[in-house]
Structure formats: C-alpha cells, structure tokens
Amino acid sequence: MEDLRQRFETLTTAHLADACIRAGLPVRCAPAPTHAVVPGTRLLGPAIPARHVGSVDVFLEAFEQATPGGVLVVDNGGRLDESCVGDLVVLEARAAGLAGVVIWGLHRDTADVRAIGLPVFSLGSIPTGPLSLGPRVDGGLDEAIVGTWRIGPRDLVAGDDDGVVFLPLDRASELFTLAEGIRDTERQQADRIRAGEPLRQQVRFADFLAAREADPALTFRAHLRAVGGAIEE
C-alpha cells in the first residue's frame, strides 16, 4: 500500500477511472455529489465496509478489526434526512489508524470534522443525527452499498477533488501503471497546446474526419488509440 500511496500523489481519480476503461473494467464511482468535507483532501486505502442502521456500534466494531490505513466506507442508503457520522466517529477512525471515511449519506459536526483533519467524503451535511434504529444487518461489515456498487474489503478506495472511485485491490498495481501512462500522455499534450500546437493537430483530427467518411463506424476513441492520444481514456 505504501508504494500505491506514493504513486497516487501524482495521479488523480480521473486517471484511475480512465485506467479502468483502458483495462476493460467497470468504472465504479461514488455518486457525483460525494465530495470531501475539506476541498483538496485526498485519500487512498482498502475499503472497510459498514452498513449503518442507526447506531455507531457498527463503526466501533469495524474499528476493532480494521487494518490501519483502511478507509471506512459507510452505507447509509444515500439518505438525505439524517447524518450518520459525526466528529466522535471521525476521531475514533483516526485513533484506529484509518486513512479516511467515505459516506453514502450525510455527516454532521462539520467544523469539528474539518479540525480533526482526517479525510471525510460524503453527500453533504445536516444537523440531525440518526432518526431511527433498525435491526442489525447480516453481513453489515462484509460489504457496503455505495450508489449502485457493492464495496468490500477486496476494493481499494481513492478520493480527491473529483470524487471517489473504487478499484479491485488485486488489479491496483496494473491500473496505477495504466493511469501513469495516461497521465504522462495528457501532460505532454497539454504542454504541446501551451507551446502552440493545437490538440486537433496533435491527434490528427482532420485525418479522423476523413477516415470516418470512409468508415462511418470508426470512433474517435479508436482513432486516438491508433495515434497514441489519451484525451478520452
């Protein structure tokens, strides 16, 4: 994980999402409103899932068995009428050595959470805590649902200003290598634009238009792959 953390310092979640496309994997992102409580926050770590049903005991139980450096992934069903994580849970997560918290739901105690400094991503904030207590969910520490995705301990969580993306841990090194290649190509393209070479010229866009006339099924993505571009993935 330390190697991946160092490599992530020069990558973004956008690079990693594009790497998933390049590898033929689903791009599993948290819902678009999911953002860091503190802009500029970044996090990376294996998922520690927890399904919230109204009490913090599920989080405390998750911390009991958590590996330091993991990311608590909280499933509160995307509810927008209550918060499920506050400052005490975030403090306890930090004390347990976690790298951060991602919530499919809301948080509260925003000022205190910001002061704690542990990366927290959520759908937003609301003053009220849990409004009801439901029965314990079987497998509540085995997986968390985030949007349409089921996230478990075999997933890696990455977050930055663009949001959160989930990657299969066993493919992480491969995906990071692909992401680094995409990053380098995009940086080179950006430098060339700044130097006065338009992107259309770099990717031979006129050639693409001519080729598409001859073959209407030709996609720009296929053309980019042929010429070494990376603008779409």
N, C-alpha and C positions, 0 to 999 in steps of 0.2 A: 504493500500500500504506500509506503514512503516514496518509492520510485514514481508511482502514479501521481501522488500529490505534487511532487516536484514538476512532473511533466504538465500537470493541469495548470500550473502557474502561468504558462504561456499559451494556453488553449482557452476556448470558450465552450459553452454548452452548444452553441450553433455549430462549431466544428465537430463536436461529438455527434450531434444529430445528423449532420451530413455524412459522417463516417458510417453511421448505421445504415443509411440509404446505400452507400457505396458497398457495404457488406451484405446487403440484401436482408437486413433485419428490420423488424418494426421499429418505428421511431416512437418511443414511449415517453411522452412529456406529461408533466403535471398540467392540469387545466390552466389556460392562459392567464387568469387573474392571479395565479400563485406568484408572489413576489417577496423579496427579502424585506424584513422589517426595517433594516438599515441598508439603504442603497449602497451598492458597491461590495456588498457581502458576497463571499464565495465559500462553497463547502464541497467536500468530497469524502465519501466513506461508504462502507457497506450498510445496507438497509437493516434497521432493527424495527420490525413492524409492530404496531399496537393498535387494536381496534377499540376505540373509546365507546363506552356505553353510559357515561355519566359520572364516573368516579376516577380519581387519579391512581387508584391501586394498580391498574393495568400498566401504567407507566413505571411505577415503582418496581413492579415485578419484572418488567422488561429491563430495567437498570440492573437488577440483581444478576441477570445472566448475560448482560451486554459486554461485548468486547470493546475496549477503549478504541476510539477512532471511528466508531459507527455513527450512523445518522438515525435518530428516532423518526420513523415515518408513521404519522398519526392518521388514522382513518376515523373521521367523524361524519362520514357520509356527505361531505360538502355542505353541511348545514350552515346557514347564514343567520340563524336566530339565536345562537349561543356561541360562546367561546369554549374551548376545551383545554387550552394550555395557557397558563399564566406564569408569573415570574418565578414562583417556587418550583414548578416543574422544570423550567429552563435552568434555574440554579442547580437543581439536582442532576440534570443532564450534564451540566458542566462538571459537577463534582464526580460524576461517574466516568468522566473522561471522554464523553461523546464529542463528535465533531460538529454537531448541529441538530436541528429539528426541522422537519418538513410536515406541514399540517394540511390535510384535505378538510379544511374547516377554518375557523377563526381563532385568533388569540386575543388576550387582553393584557392589561398592565404594560402597555407599550413603552412608556418611559423607563420603567424598571428593566424590561427586556432589553432595550437599547443599551442601558447602562451595564448590564451583565456582559454583553459583548459576544455571546455565543451566537453563531448564525442561526436565524429562525426565518423560515419561509412559510407563508400562509396566504389564505384568500383575503385577509384583511382583519380588522379588529371590531370588537363590540364590547360594551361594558359588562354585560351579564355573563356569568359562568354557566355551567350545565343547568338545564331547566328540568331535567328528569333523570331517573336512574333506571336503566334497563337491566335485564338479566345478562350474566356473563356469557360471552360468545365463545363457543368451542373453536379452538384454533385461533383465538384472538391475538396470540403472539407469533403465529406462524405466517400470517400474511396480512397486508393492509391493502384496501382498495383505494386507489387514487384516481379519480375520474373514471376512465374505463379500464384501467390497468390493475392487475393484481401484483403486488410488490412483496417480495420475501427476502430472506437472508442471502439468497444467491444473486441479488441485484446490487449494483453499485449506484449510488445517488450522487449526482453532480448538480450544483446550483450556482447561478451567477445573476447578473442583471437581466438576462433574457428569460430566466425562469429555472425550471428543474427538469432534468432528463434522467431516465433510468436506463442502465446498461447491464447486460448479463456479465457477472463477475468473471466467468470463465472465458469471455471474449474481450475483456477490458484491454489487455495489452495490444491485441490486434487492432481494436478500434482506436486506441490512442495513436498508434502508428499511422493509421489511415488519416486521422484528424490532423496530425502534424504535417502530413503531406498536403492536405487541403489548405491548411493554414499557410504553409510556405508558398504554395502556388498563388493564393489570393493576395498575399503580401507583395509578391513580385508583380502581380497585375496592378495592384494599387500604386506601386512605385512607378510603373511604366505610364500609368494615366497621369500622375503628377508630373512626369517628365515630358508630357506632351503627346504620348501615344494613346489615342482613344481605345477604349475597351473593344469597340466594334472592329477596329483594325487588328487588335491582338487576337481576337477569337475568329478572325476571318469571316465576319458576319455576311459580307457580300457573297462569299463562296457558299455559305449555308443557304442563303436565299436562292442562289442559282441551283444548288443541288436539290433543294426542296421542290423547285419547279419540275425537275426531272423525276423526283421520287417524293410525292406528297406525304408518304408515311414517315419520312425522315424527321426525327425530333431534334430540337436544339440540344437536348441533353446528349444524344448520341453523337452529334457533331462536336460538342465540347470534349467528350471523351476522346474523340479521334484526334483533336488538335491540342489536347492537354490543358483545357480550361477547367476552372473549378467554380464558376460563379453559381451554379445551381446545386452542385454537390461534388 
